[in-house]
Amino acid sequence: MAKVLEKLSQLISQAPIPPEDQNDLLIILPTLPKKAIEDLVDIFSKNPKLIIEFNENFKAKLNVLINGRDNWEKLIEKEEEELKNENLDDNI
């Protein structure tokens, strides 16, 4: 598990996100199951830009947890809209 965590740490440390965001991800991601971490390493290795999207999504969900459930529906609606737009872009 140490190797996969080291690779994840390298990928996140090289990502163009603020150091405090990197730190937050490096604290929470090791708590995931090994398979999930391995999958993230694979995904982030193939497309490092996804770390930015992952971080934004993580921060949005963390904000909902901190600021209450009122924002949950808005967050889900935003994610659904982004997925629809992604699917439209893929079909072009």
N, C-alpha and C positions, 0 to 999 in steps of 0.2 A: 504494500500500500504506500510505502514511503516514496517509491519512484514515481507513482502516478501523482501523488500530492506535490512532489518537487516539480514535475512537468506543469501541473496546473498553476503552481505559484509562478513559474517562469512566464507562462502565457499571460497571466493576469498582470504581472509586473511590467510587461512590455506593452500592455494595452494603453491606448491614449485616453485614460480616465484618470480623474484626480486621485492622488495618493490615498486620501481618506476612504475613497470608494474601493480602491484596491484592497486596503486593509480590511474593510467590512466584508468583502467577498472572501478574503483569505481566512477570515475568522469563521464565517458561516458555512462555506462550502465543504470543509473537511468533516462536518457533522453529517453529511449525506452518506448514503450507502456507497460502498466501493464501486459498484456497477454504475451508479449515476455519475460518480466522479470520472470514471473511465470514459463514459459516453461524452461528458463535457469536454474532457481533454481531446478526444477525437474530433468533436465538432469544432472546438476553438482552434485546433491545429489546422483544420481544413479551411476555416473561414474566421480569422481573428477579429474581423469587424463585428461578428456576432457577440463578442464580449461586451461591446458598447451597448447593444440592444438588451442583452441579458442584464447588465448593470442597471439600465434605466427601468426595466421591468421589476427587478429586485427592489430598487429604491421606491418605486410606486407602490408596491405591495407593502413594504415596510412602513411607508407613510400612512397607508390605510390602517395598518395595525396600531400605529401610534395615535392617529387622529380620529379613529372611529370608523364604524361600518357605513356611515353615510356616503362615503366616497367609493365604496365597493362597487356599486352598480355603475357609476361613471367609469371606473377603471375597466370593468368587464366590457362595457360598451365600446370603449376606446380600443381595447385589444381585439374585439370582434371586428371592428371597422378596419383595423390594420391588417388583420388576417384576410379579410375580403379583398382589400387593395393589393395585398401580396399575391393572392390567387389570380386576380385580374392581370397583374404584371406578368405572372408566370405563363399565362395563356396568350400573351401577345407575341 
